[in-house]
Structures are given as structure tokens and as C-alpha cells.
Amino acid sequence: MAVMEKNIIDVQYSQKEWSKERALLRRLVKEEGSKVTDVARELGMSHTTVSLYVNGKYSESEQFQASVKDYLISLGKWEENDDSQILVDAQSQAPEDGWRTNIKDFPFIVTADTKRIWGVCRVCKDQNEMGVIVGDPGLGKTFSLESYMREFSAFNAAMITCDETTSVKSMLVETAEALQIDTKGTKPTLMRRIVSELKKNPRFLIFDEADLLKGPEPYETIRAIHDKAKTGIVLCGNNNLAIKLLMYAEDKPEMARIRDRIGYFCRLSGLTSDEAIRFLDDINATAEAKKMLTEIGRRRGIRQLVKALSRLLEVTRGERITTELVDDLGQIVLSFNA
């Protein structure tokens, strides 16, 4: 190995010292699946240099940073004045002194489910495909979608949240609103306006809580937007979303078109014990209390784990969390024992 490369490898930069450019390029390679070879070619650098750089073992000049920034901008991966939103693994941001005592101090934990959600969104956006993501309540679907929007796609995506009252008309209105275009007009007028806008300014569409849509018509409308605008779309919801789509396709032949358009399907598996343990690593709690909280996370999902931990931190104010406190909490919060 050349002396120069040996000197580079001997240097290890703390993630606290990382530039925004380095952190975002690492995410592009490590989490979004971009190949180092392709990145190196686009940057005009060697494979070794880029590999060392994204692993924190290569210094960066102003010219180096500028090249990386320009590359990220060309991919739509850069937002000005947004340094605070860069996501990092929980292990890389352990508190320097003492325990975490406020739920707001906990970093966003990138779970396997989060990566699956980001992966489906990325491929559907890049390939103009339709995708479906389903999972039990409380698995962090919406938060992961919001993090995808914030981190990777704020300027070329729009997110629409559905509910039980969403009709075809209201869905078209909310889609137009998300695209920041005129929301007035009949359903055909809104459809034409949305399709025209997406053709002129392509955007990836995410419909969250899509399992709450009533009847087949809203789904057929989403399919029509996809077909006419040639844009990527992801439907996300609880597990019965997949059941509804299959049921509608069996009962109504025309609904088979949306089933046949779905190029990517992902069923989330929930928080693993290791992920919950990693999240709980920096709290002042007994080993048994951590085991109980880990089980809450594994059975009930990240949402309930965060809720449980938030309540416990409010009560203890930095003092040790015990099994008795977790038991007491379970007596007043029904969902922890469901």
C-alpha cells in the first residue's frame, strides 16, 4: 500500500466533525445503495478515495467539499440551511456526560423497516413505479416517510395523508394543494390540472394512511394519475391495505389494473430486540427495566416504546428507571399491555 494511502487510513474523523457533504454522501452509499464506483466516476475521484471518505478516513479540502456538494445538488439530495436534519445512527451520538433524560434528546433511529420504506420510495421515484408499504400500527411508517421527504426528496415529492372522510374529490384537492397548484374545480378539471403539473414538474407522490380510503374509486383515481402522468407513487398504510386492494381486484375487474401496476410491495416486520436495545442504550435504567421496555418496543412498535420512555423520563427526571416504575406505567397505559 502506498505511504499516502496509509497516512489517510490512519486518520479517523469523529462523526461530530463531519461536514454535511460527507454525511449525506455516506447516506447515499450506505443507506440508499449507490455504488462507490459510480459515485467516484461522477466525482472524478478514485474508488479508494470515495470509500475512505464516506467511512470518515479521508480529509476534505474546500474544493473536495464543493465537488461533493455539486454532485448532491445534481441528485436533489441537498437542501440549504438544513444541517440540523441530517440523520445519524443512535450509536454515533451517545451523550458525552450522563444519561439522556428528555425524549427530545434521542436521535431518530434508522431501523430495518425505515430502510425498507426509504428503499421502496427511492426505487418507485427513480423508476416511476407504483409501490405499496404495509405494516401494523405503531411501526413508525409515517415518521419514516416524513424523514424520507425531509432528507432525500423535499423538492421533488409530495405527501398526501388520507383519512376516513377522504373522497375522490377531497383527495384530488389535497393532491393539488400538495403540488401547490389551484385547488378549485370539478374532479375532471382537478385531474387534468394535476396530471399537467406532474408532466411539467415531475414529482413523486406518497399517499399515507391509504388503508383508510373508502371504496375502490379513490384507488382507481390514484392509478389514473400514475398512468397519465407517468409518475412514481407509493401507497402506505396498515396491513388491511393489501387485503383491500386484492379484494377490490377480485370483485371489480377494472380494479385489477391497480393491482397489476404495483411493482414493489413491502410488508414491515416491526422493531427488533436489537434495535430497541440500541435505542435504550443511553437511559439510566436497570437491566430488567430495559428488558421490559425492549419487549414493549418489540410487541407494540417504536411509537409505543417512545411513549413509554417519554412518560418514564418525565417521572424519574434522570433517576434510575426500575421494573416497578415500568409495571406502574403499564397499569395506566392500556396500549403497553395490549
Steps between C-alpha positions, in 0.01 A plus 500: 500500500630846416623720785244767413210252531641367829509850644140556391377179660673584827277809535150442643266798507234505771146523360458815707762658274339380177387752245150490362651393168669196652194396702263521202739319266543222757122463521477485121746209496421318824122538519374577151718245326699719260818326384833653600626433148220708348544782751875505444453520124260794531734682739809427293668332799636155569291220650739488797469873570119496503489183710735649759311830494157352575652297782652807665861416416584768245544873552311745280613827346261781407527389138420142599194612697383719213520208256300276733243774561453559125452127450239479779316802357487333158328201662255715700658382827600842632300766681649828615467602865396150607804370687292418806303235316786263412411160643762293677503162663414510870832342594697782340344769719533363852486769768841616617401550862233305683175347373237628262223645714267656242333314215578796273871425542471159336614473138283357227574128486544363150346153526486224242138601434608861444752385241234285330266799478773724364599230252149456359456877474834542327445230239139607428613860458795411280311252283155668501350186651213441741580353839309387808636503856299337779554430867337492841413830672784655699790379288608852408374499140395864492813620680719307256311648204540848644872439550525383138333820386719714722828329427482383143213644303361826635505678162384218273234322704162572656333318788123472543350365823168319460226442757153344528336807346724516192293485181623511142437874490669576832796281406542691173474829688764392754727374223468832317570681827811286560618589149427868575263547207141628473264282707172627351293318241318176426661157531587480128644853512712420802619175345610677181672774701687248718613291204609809310701624798668163550596484134654847514657463845535128582434418863490173687172451693455330837150420630527424872222329701373371165323210672239752624374580149139387452403292199694430182456839329779691683746222419395500137551878492854459638567237234376741233737773624787254480412388148434843355786688667749212489604581855613283788245441776513319835195401705571444870268372769412229746495135396141506375609729214638199313186300578274778370693536175485125434133483598405788271696341217304176540159668523552764230698407188588864436671511840737227389681779319631652823604159632689434178672839518660428837863434425626500859336367815646515850358357822675645805622266773509733799765608749755229581634438849846619392354825364307562821809423711705745293234769548498441878878485537539851645227501765552458873309178558555161657570207270159349575321829432676523163387146422139597574524810282664299223205263506257792474688619193514156344131425557346844461741688272721805519206737563402329826862464606555873457176572687598272790849645523372857484266441795771328703754776439243761605448314829858408584674822385829318456464260793522127427204335328403178677275206416250631756469828311449319169237280666324805644496661158344188352211534743400840362590470130287225351683480167825389665337174606283439191 
